[in-house]
Amino acid sequence: MRNESFISLLSRELSQLASLRVSILTHAGGDPDSICSAYCLKKILKEIFNVGNVWISVPDSPTAHTKALVEYFQIEVTRDVRDVDAYIVVDVGSPEQLDGYFEVISRGDKQVIVIDHHSNTVNRYPPTIKVYSSEYYQSTSEIIYDLAEYIGFKLGLLEAEAILIGMYYDTARLSIADSETSHKLCRLIDRGVSLGNVLAKLEQKIDISERIARLKGAARMKIYRFRDWLVVVTIVGGFQSSVARSLINLGAHLAIAIGEVDKSRVTASIRASQEFVEQNKINLGVDLAERLGIKLGGHGGGHASAAHLECKTTPGELAYHFIDELANRLNIKPEVLGV
Ligand SMILES: [Mn+2]
């Protein structure tokens, strides 16, 4: 178990929900870790903590990946559950990611519990909300795994699959899985889960528009050289996270893909290689996304090597501030590479 005292506090908190009506919220659109955590948590709440009724809601519309998981696990997703006693928010690093539910949970008239593993989560929620977040966990699914073990809940095959999927995607397909996560994965596989089979059923064919976004992102990118670090900036209409990730695969150490929401608002995804994060001791969520978000009238956050932000500015301005922030942080004046 990664952090037994943390799990024990969480378990004590959940034990007070007996016979209440609870709605589990994922972040806007959902992602594998949040959906899979919500799915297992619902079972645990009903079977172990005797919660009266549990719903799962995905703020905003579910992404393609989320839809595939919802179908595979036959999760009943309810829209707009308002008549509840408590909300449990899973895998949501900052409340802005809850879309319309941000206002609902901020009113202070309902009990709200957050279960998360992003950096600095506790400082982002109003003080009335109980935040159980530990950034030592590599996924929220792993927190649920430890919770299940702590309370003696035996994961069935489907729950084991869900936890495995959550862990798999939140460790960038195991590329950053540490030994604790790896041990847990082995134990899940020992129970009969086949990662290959699950993925074969889930992996979506990449949509043509996503492929176009990736290719345009690469064609339009500007390359900055900070000594031996290559940083790329690009502007694309959609699929920013997929574009940023693909630019890392192409060879960049750090990539930002910026998209215009409207004339005065932008959204952006930032990704980095492990090497860049470790050697520069930088946390993209805290040091770049959050700082830039606040500076430019918006918000941002995420993990050490993957982050997201939204702010009130133009793509060009954000690109300028991003490079400027980085130059200060690394204390290197970048050279622009001609293409
Ligand atoms: Mn997560």
Residues whose N, C-alpha, C, O or C-beta is under 5 A from the ligand:
A	BS01	MN	D33 D91 S139 T140 D170
